[in-house]
Amino acid sequence: MNIKELLSVKVTQSLRDAGAAFDSKALVCQASKVQFGDYQVNGVMVAAKKLGIAPQKLAKKVLQHLNLIGIASKVEIAGPGFINIFLDPIWLAKQIEISLVDDHLGITAVKPQTVVVDYSAPNVAKEMHVGHLRSTIIGDASVRTLQFLGHKVIRANHIGDWGTQFGMIIAYLKKHQNKKIDTMQISDLEDLYRKAKQCYDQDAYFAEQARSYVVKLQSGVKYYKKIWRKLVDITMSQNQENYRRLNVTLTKKDIMGESLYNNMLPDIVADLKAKGLAVESEGAIVVFLEEYKNKAGKPMGIIIQKKDGGYLYTTNDIACAKYRYETLGADRVLYYIDSRQNQHLQQAWAIVRKAGYVPDSVSLEHHMFGMMLDKNGKPFKTRSGSNIKLSDLLNEAIKRAGQLLMEKNLNFSSEELLKVVEVIGIGAVKYADLSKNRTTDYIFDWDSMLSFEGNTAPYIQYAYARISSILKRRDIDEKYLVGDIILTENCEKILATRLIQFEETIIEVACYGIAHIMCNYLYNLASIFSKFYEVCPILTAKNNKQRISRLKLVSLTAKTLKTGLDILGIQTVDRM
Ligand code: ARG
């Protein structure tokens, strides 16, 4: 049940019935203080101002039209014209029952859309580093959220699998016949790439060879394609291992790299020329955009084809957006790419819109994110200043989680221990990232992310494990929890309300791709549960009726925490 939506619709209608302008909005939100009830209406003041009448007077009229019988137990006017809504415990109890018996927690399907999500996007012949971590895990949380709501999601792993670097690597391999590509690891490829680049920069003959191989590759000559394919396969097989460890849903089937658009590029350039959008300038093909100014204050020129005939990253993203709309049938395209690429994307899309490749009804959204910083606020790097490999970071997470659990001295079998260590270590890293507002940089700090206190994965995972043990102790099967939910104590009502707010939370996350809203919700729910558990005895409740009712609440709490974490791509264990 989306309470916020339900109340918004009803109050907005009453506002209009009370004489407010047709475009007036109720502005319903969760109450900021307990004394304001559960929800508050903030829109009356604005509407009254437009009408030129006292807000209190309009609020009274709104209440005459507002029928919340069976939903709210009290509705009152407060302050200069706010309306406070107190939910009816009987109605809440009913919503809890509905959520409890449904795998989807009672969430009704939304109008399904086709959403393409561009995320992860590592580069071939290079190891994944921490820079790809954010895109990978934030993007995957978004994918899981949209899928949960019933959307058709197409994962697009836009890997960097095209460009001059392949010519260099092939030239290097040819020069050193002894190099056997078949047995190579990704770390060998990185080394190979470095050496190839050196030759390219120092040896003019080598550079010329490399360029000719790029042309051969681009025109599809078999031998070159074969080597290229091998390079891609080696890279992506090893990246797949990172995805598995990270519990990320990407598979080989989701690879839609830059190379996919290569054949579209000549036609796009020709079409942009024909439409008068692209012109020749100093030998290159350029689109001048009025909305971007260069240093001289003139429209900025975006090169889409170089003098030597080569295409650019922007040309590729123009084709890619077109493909996602035309071929994949996207209603929405979400790009999880760091904020430094924002201008690049905006320019590519400005051209896409002018050319009419993607209609305005289809949104192209850059869900950008900031950088990972170290404790000193500097980019997170190794001591020698190079990028931290993702696999090393994950190993460290496992090591630290292992130490943490050793201290706790729980009697796990070794198999169980391995599982728990992985769930806690990986969960902590993912949660630390997801719980920050993605648009800003954040400080990566091992100690705080692995803490059992505060807004961390272990805190929420622990709350879940605690409930599991309560339910297990009683050998409680949801099916045998027969009896009504009775919400009498304050902490019962607060827990019940928060549980039902899962739906409005997930809708917000899906809309803006902001996973931290889900994290805040789960953290808050776990804290509310903790308080509830302190003051409301469960197994020693007053009577059986109350015990059953509380067990049901607790059972839905466990289910909600698990579902919420699952949407974030974070696992749970029954004991920790
Ligand atoms: N491979 C690029 C990088 O590592 C990211 C690609 C993002 N997607 C896109 N459609 N441009 O920076």
Residues whose N, C-alpha, C, O or C-beta is under 5 A from the ligand:
A	BS01	LIG	D118 A121 P122 H158 I159 G160 I337
